[in-house]
Amino acid sequence: MNTKKLTILFILISLMMLIPIGIVYGEDKGTTVEPESGTTEAGKTKILGGKWLPVPIFLTEPAFGYGLGVGVGYFHPRKDDSKTAPVSPIQDSDTAFSGRSTKKPPPTITGVAGGYTDKGTWFAGVGHSASWRQDTIRYLGALAYADINSTIYVIDSPLDFVIQGAAMFQDLKFRLGSSMFFLGGKLLYLETESDFKITIGEDFPLGIEDLKSRNVGIALNGSFDTRDNTFTPNSGQLIELDIWRHDEAIGGDYDYWKGTFKLLSFHQLHKRFVLGLRFEAAGVDGRAPFYGYPWVNLRGIPALRYQGRRTAVGEVEGRFNVTERWALLGFVGAGVVGTEYRLFETEDDIYAGGVGGRYHFMPDEGLWLGVDVAHGPEDLYWYISIGHAW
């Protein structure tokens, strides 16, 4: 069986594994409780029971290899009210634009995960996300260890590397009054050891090994979020700006600034059609590690393929909801890289696009699963997505 047939078979098996999970994972169960007395009574606050959700992880980032993993997530119990109704992918367009529709706070989730790819990359980690005080405080934290085998491109030529290390990420933000604006901070801690493999000619490999480093950064974060849900939005916008400072003074080995800007906009133009628009830009100033430079992040282009001191991407996606459970989508995007260093010499025109399918496997949380097939400047790649690709 050739490689293309194996790839198609793997995609079909993946979907067959995912769909039953979406059907049998279970609905929220709970009791209606009067907050003050604690007695059960109809019409009072409903406490929704927690859910354990085992999910197979399909690793489809071409830069790190194709592989499998497993994750177990626990959706913590939450109170049910009129603002957290199930998110329907097919709703009346007037409701979608009115702001009265299905705005849901992010769920509180704790999860563990691990995986392995055909390139020898593996990872294990634990994470927690939470929304507190009626969604006025949002938190995301993770701890992970990874052994990554991948490739960077020096003067448009591949350079294989292995990087091993532990990472900690913390993100805490606060809503400004009753607005849709959030302000907060982030922390990133990386302890890594890198090996590079340089081949001169065909039979003369040269290794650069045991390059140890610590990278510590803190960021000021500001965001504006009106999305109807955080997994797969039907309407609303996310605007986010991060200003990072990585510094030896806070325990790292590097001194540099990094800024990232993100704009996502979703529009339900018809009860069955959602238009998504994306713009992202990033830039670095100072002495950063090779993985600290931004790269063009589009489906159809491997991570780290096109890097530079400054990058920007734009993408358009259309999703057509065939039924309540199934959807088809198409997408196209372009990226640019700006740099004064020959080290990151890249193509001037970077385009990618493709098609995909989605299955609405957790309607009460607005979570879709699916497969995308995308073509970039060099090759065809496929991806399995949990939630929206952005």
C-alpha atoms as one frame of an Amber mdcrd trajectory, in Angstrom:
protein
   0.000   0.000   0.000   1.515   3.369  -1.020   1.931   6.406   1.226  -1.131
   8.263  -0.078  -3.375   5.269   0.555  -1.958   4.860   4.050  -2.619   8.524
   4.776  -6.241   8.276   3.600  -6.728   5.115   5.667  -5.309   6.809   8.775
  -7.668   9.775   8.352 -10.678   7.467   8.044  -9.656   5.472  11.118  -9.152
   8.726  13.019 -12.656   9.919  12.237 -14.133   6.529  13.146 -12.431   6.757
  16.546 -13.509  10.342  17.195 -17.184  10.147  16.259 -18.204   7.519  18.856
 -16.534   9.565  21.588 -18.649  12.548  20.622 -21.801  10.448  20.820 -21.214
   8.591  24.095 -19.258  11.039  26.225 -22.435  11.890  28.137 -24.628  14.892
  28.777 -24.519  17.199  31.793 -26.453  15.813  34.727 -27.235  17.625  37.906
 -29.793  18.979  40.274 -31.495  22.312  40.561 -30.448  23.870  43.842 -31.692
  26.974  45.586 -28.442  28.888  46.296 -29.332  30.100  49.793 -31.046  27.103
  51.333 -29.399  24.342  49.341 -32.758  22.643  48.754 -33.658  21.146  45.409
 -36.379  23.091  43.640 -37.346  23.546  40.029 -36.551  26.902  38.518 -33.498
  27.577  40.689 -29.816  27.405  39.789 -28.847  24.162  38.094 -25.472  22.656
  38.944 -24.181  20.744  35.929 -22.156  17.639  36.708 -18.543  17.235  35.652
 -17.495  15.154  32.651 -14.437  13.009  32.035 -13.482  13.066  28.363 -10.758
  10.738  27.022  -9.637  11.955  23.598  -7.192  10.382  21.129  -4.637  12.947
  19.961  -3.614  12.884  16.322  -0.326  14.719  15.840  -0.301  16.142  12.328
   2.182  19.034  12.391   4.574  18.103   9.533   7.534  19.863  11.195   7.405
  17.426  14.124   6.026  14.322  12.422   2.809  12.365  12.327   1.825  10.339
  15.357  -0.634   9.465  18.053  -1.233  10.370  21.660  -3.904  10.349  24.304
  -5.398  13.022  26.503  -7.846  12.937  29.376  -9.763  16.092  30.203 -12.088
  16.777  33.104 -14.784  19.409  32.522 -15.500  20.740  36.008 -19.075  21.234
  37.249 -20.540  24.658  36.595 -23.715  26.585  37.209 -26.212  26.728  34.383
 -28.032  29.945  33.506 -29.699  31.538  30.521 -26.414  32.899  29.176 -24.822
  29.488  28.809 -27.242  27.715  26.500 -25.913  25.084  24.079 -24.170  26.602
  21.071 -26.007  25.681  17.888 -24.081  25.898  14.620 -27.349  26.608  12.804
 -29.162  29.579  14.299 -31.243  32.437  13.028 -28.963  35.127  11.587 -30.854
  37.901  13.421 -30.125  36.172  16.724 -26.500  35.663  15.748 -25.977  39.381
  15.122 -28.048  40.682  18.040 -25.602  39.799  20.799 -28.449  38.027  22.648
 -27.421  34.594  21.423 -25.176  31.914  22.785 -22.362  33.748  24.568 -20.652
  31.168  26.772 -17.854  31.656  29.288 -14.889  29.324  28.792 -15.348  26.015
  30.650 -13.063  24.988  33.504 -10.945  22.071  32.283  -8.078  20.067  33.779
  -6.212  17.694  31.498  -3.178  15.488  31.002  -1.801  14.431  27.641   1.099
  12.723  25.917   2.066  11.664  22.411   4.730  10.323  20.042   5.454  10.884
  16.324   7.254   9.039  13.556  10.133  11.554  13.756  10.865  10.532  17.355
   9.227  13.606  18.855   7.384  12.956  22.109   5.781  15.045  24.845   3.891
  14.816  28.122   2.107  17.571  29.971  -0.631  18.743  32.297  -2.779  21.851
  31.957  -5.651  23.723  33.566  -7.937  26.461  32.273 -10.554  28.232  34.360
 -13.057  31.072  34.321 -13.963  32.572  37.695 -16.342  35.145  39.180 -18.853
  35.129  36.323 -16.062  35.181  33.726 -14.344  38.270  35.127 -11.111  36.303
  35.649  -9.594  33.871  33.158  -6.633  31.583  33.797  -4.572  29.162  31.716
  -1.558  27.224  32.974   0.521  24.297  31.738   3.595  22.222  32.591   5.208
  20.051  29.923   8.296  18.115  28.936   9.140  17.451  25.288  11.795  15.850
  23.107  11.430  17.461  19.676  13.062  16.339  16.439  12.540  18.899  13.702
  14.147  21.159  11.094  14.940  24.839  10.757  16.022  26.522   7.537  19.299
  28.428   7.306  19.644  30.433   4.071  16.714  28.360   2.789  18.561  25.075
   3.485  17.316  22.498   6.032  19.167  22.014   9.318  18.003  19.154  11.527
  17.921  19.629  15.278  16.830  17.945  18.492  15.650  20.027  21.437  14.765
  18.582  24.823  13.388  20.464  27.751  10.765  21.425  30.271   8.346  24.326
  29.956   5.980  26.222  32.227   3.358  28.666  30.967   1.035  30.885  33.021
  -1.657  33.263  31.761  -3.908  35.329  34.046  -6.221  38.108  32.873  -8.977
  40.261  34.369 -12.073  41.737  32.774 -12.242  45.541  32.878 -15.564  46.268
  34.541 -18.460  44.804  32.579 -16.765  45.355  29.226 -15.357  42.823  26.783
 -11.793  44.041  27.460  -9.290  41.990  29.462  -5.914  43.000  30.881  -3.369
  40.647  32.402   0.038  39.044  32.216   1.836  35.918  31.038   4.925  33.994
  32.142   7.025  31.577  30.089   9.880  29.456  31.482  11.898  27.145  29.221
  14.858  24.958  30.199  16.298  23.367  27.041  19.189  21.358  25.608  19.705
  21.417  21.827  21.695  19.332  19.336  22.175  20.305  15.674  23.107  18.010
  12.793  24.949  19.582   9.874  25.778  17.464   6.811  28.558  18.645   4.474
  28.210  16.760   1.237  26.663  13.301   1.533  28.907  11.502   4.009  30.322
  14.104   6.366  27.945  14.825   9.248  28.945  17.435  11.809  27.238  17.581
  15.187  26.855  20.543  17.529  25.685  19.061  20.806  24.671  19.898  24.356
  23.727  23.541  23.843  21.952  24.246  27.126  19.941  27.381  27.735  17.211
  28.911  29.853  14.666  31.292  28.379  12.415  33.268  30.734   9.900  35.862
  29.644   7.052  37.920  31.053   4.362  39.653  29.028   1.722  42.321  29.309
  -1.451  41.115  27.627  -4.479  43.052  26.473  -7.456  41.506  24.701 -10.981
  42.184  23.485 -13.187  39.104  23.194 -16.796  38.970  21.974 -16.740  35.430
  20.520 -19.844  33.403  21.281 -17.615  30.529  22.430 -13.882  29.923  22.672
 -13.718  26.535  20.902 -15.333  27.104  17.485 -16.961  30.551  17.245 -19.913
  31.376  15.039 -19.754  35.124  15.670 -17.687  37.746  17.462 -14.121  39.005
  17.492 -10.889  38.382  19.366  -8.252  41.122  19.370  -5.128  40.363  21.387
  -1.784  42.102  21.917   1.171  40.612  23.828   4.360  42.522  24.639   7.051
  40.119  25.867  10.328  40.853  27.632  12.866  38.042  27.897  15.733  39.062
  30.165  18.746  37.732  32.044  17.572  39.792  35.019  14.650  37.404  35.544
  16.706  34.228  35.184  17.093  33.709  31.437  20.070  33.566  29.086  18.613
  35.917  26.460  17.699  39.594  26.256  15.066  40.513  23.697  11.628  42.008
  23.131   8.862  40.217  21.274   5.478  41.529  20.260   2.519  39.585  18.880
  -0.802  40.864  17.558  -3.861  38.772  16.686  -7.198  39.697  15.129  -9.856
  37.015  14.579 -13.318  37.917  13.327 -16.280  35.551  12.835 -19.499  36.442
  11.007 -22.619  34.293  10.650 -23.708  35.579   7.245 -26.412  32.915   6.971
 -27.855  30.432   9.446 -25.693  27.749   7.780 -22.605  29.767   6.814 -19.862
  31.268   8.988 -17.099  33.474   7.585 -13.827  33.647   9.537 -11.129  36.293
   9.033  -7.654  36.206  10.573  -4.682  38.548  10.755  -1.591  37.947  12.892
   1.761  39.717  13.111   4.854  39.267  15.271   8.282  40.809  15.648  11.505
  40.380  17.638  14.108  42.932  18.707  17.310  41.749  20.388  19.163  38.443
  20.813  16.647  35.610  20.691  17.119  31.814  20.453  16.352  30.235  17.085
  12.913  29.087  18.231  12.131  32.595  19.562  11.884  34.114  16.077   8.332
  34.131  14.689   7.402  32.007  11.703   4.592  31.889   9.141   1.846  29.831
  10.773  -0.572  28.553   8.122  -2.112  25.190   7.386  -0.064  23.767   4.502
   3.264  25.146   5.793   5.382  23.317   8.408   6.254  25.181  11.604   9.681
  26.936  11.516   9.781  26.764   7.695   9.646  30.537   7.060  11.150  32.535
   9.933  12.321  36.083  10.388  12.471  39.041  12.722   9.019  40.079  11.519
   6.182  37.967  10.133   2.545  38.512   9.217  -0.210  36.196   8.009  -3.723
  36.704   6.719  -6.325  33.966   6.239  -9.959  33.601   5.177 -12.129  30.594
   6.062 -15.684  29.709   5.146 -17.638  27.037   7.044 -20.908  25.656   5.693
 -23.021  23.728   8.203 -24.570  20.917   6.168 -26.477  19.645   9.219 -26.442
  20.292  12.972 -23.535  17.841  13.297 -21.586  18.064  10.038 -19.875  20.942
   8.250 -17.577  21.555   5.282 -15.031  24.355   5.042 -12.496  25.945   2.733
  -9.621  28.283   3.559  -6.844  30.277   1.914  -4.049  32.349   3.425  -0.840
  34.228   2.718   2.231  35.128   4.763   5.171  37.525   4.582   8.568  37.503
   6.298  10.727  40.550   6.895  14.338  40.239   8.009  17.688  41.881   7.453
  19.571  38.636   8.047  20.502  36.221   5.258  20.121  33.479   7.866  16.345
  33.644   7.336  16.261  34.102   3.575  12.857  32.905   2.309  10.524  33.053
  -0.661   8.777  36.360  -1.304   5.336  34.845  -1.951   4.032  32.413   0.646
   0.522  31.072   0.010  -1.440  28.102   1.326  -5.011  26.849   1.211  -7.210
  23.803   1.448 -10.486  22.165   2.412 -11.786  20.289   5.437 -14.677  18.656
   7.229 -15.989  19.017  10.779 -18.080  16.972  13.218 -19.903  18.771  16.062
 -19.139  16.291  18.811 -19.808  18.464  21.918 -22.782  20.701  21.063 -23.184
  22.027  24.615 -19.651  23.493  24.483 -19.538  24.378  20.770 -16.605  22.021
  20.144 -15.963  20.560  16.699 -13.475  17.943  15.513 -12.312  17.543  11.958
  -9.748  16.985   9.237  -8.116  19.562   6.944  -6.065  18.955   3.804  -3.872
  21.919   2.828  -1.303  22.697   0.151   1.509  25.216   0.611   4.432  26.336
  -1.569   6.132  22.945  -1.340   3.820  20.060  -0.473   0.420  18.736   0.576
  -0.264  18.204   4.300  -3.227  17.083   6.397  -4.264  18.031   9.896  -6.705
  16.827  12.526  -8.128  19.709  14.543  -9.850  19.874  17.937 -11.731  23.135
  18.077 -10.971  25.893  15.606  -7.617  25.857  13.823  -6.979  29.467  14.959
